[in-house]
Each structure stands twice: as C-alpha cells, then as structure tokens.
Amino acid sequence: MSDPLEEWFATETFEAGGRALFDGLQDARDPADVHALVVEACRVQDRLDRLHRLSSRDDDTWGRILPTPDNPGEFVLRLGPLLQEQRQTEVVFKQLTAEIWRRRSAYDDDDADEEGGLADL
C-alpha cells in the first residue's frame, strides 16, 4: 500500500529549499487541510529562495539610488517591487507555518496528558 502523503508529493516539484522543508514538516498524522498548508509553505519557501537569489544580485533589480531633483547633493534610495514582494512573501510564510503549528497542537502532544508529568503546564 502506498503512502498518501508521498502520492501527493509526487505531484509537487519543489526546489531544494521546498523539499528540505517538506521533509522536515511532513507528518503522517496531518489531516488533508494541514498537509495542504505544508505543501503551500514549501511552495512559498521556494519562492523566497528565488526572490533572495534575485535580490542578492549586484544590479538594479532590487532598488536604485537616485538624485533628488530639488537638492543636487541629496540622494534617495528607491526600492523596487522585488524587495516588497520578498517582504510580503516572508509574512505569508510566517503565517502559514504558524497556522500549521497551531493546527498540529491539537494532536501533537502524543497523549502526553495521559502520561502525567509537566506536559500540560
């Protein structure tokens, strides 16, 4: 019998960062909605990696330094849409991972309440 998570993963083609995240976040106990969040977080991880590669290049893709028209000795740094997209994507990534952990908290205690100890403090 095949693993449904691996079947779902077979349809995904993550890059190195997304695959590493998928391997780290994969949990067979996840219901479909949490697994979908994991897959989306991996996609966002790959997007962040691509944005980072673009923004770390030494060109004007990420921003420009421009002289101000009113004051010839003053310059303005104008950020391009690439860095704005990167910041917005980082926020989405944080929200996705927080939601994964929030939903997993319902079943992630491995029945520690029944074992006693400090797990439920």
Buried (B, 14 or more C-beta within 10 A) or exposed (E): EEEEBEEBBEEEEBBEBBBEBBEEBBBEEBEEEBBEBBBBBBBBBBBBBBBEEBBEEEEEBBBEEEEEEEEEEEEEEEEBEBBEBBEEBEEBBEEBBEBBEEBBEEEEEEEEEEEEEEEEE
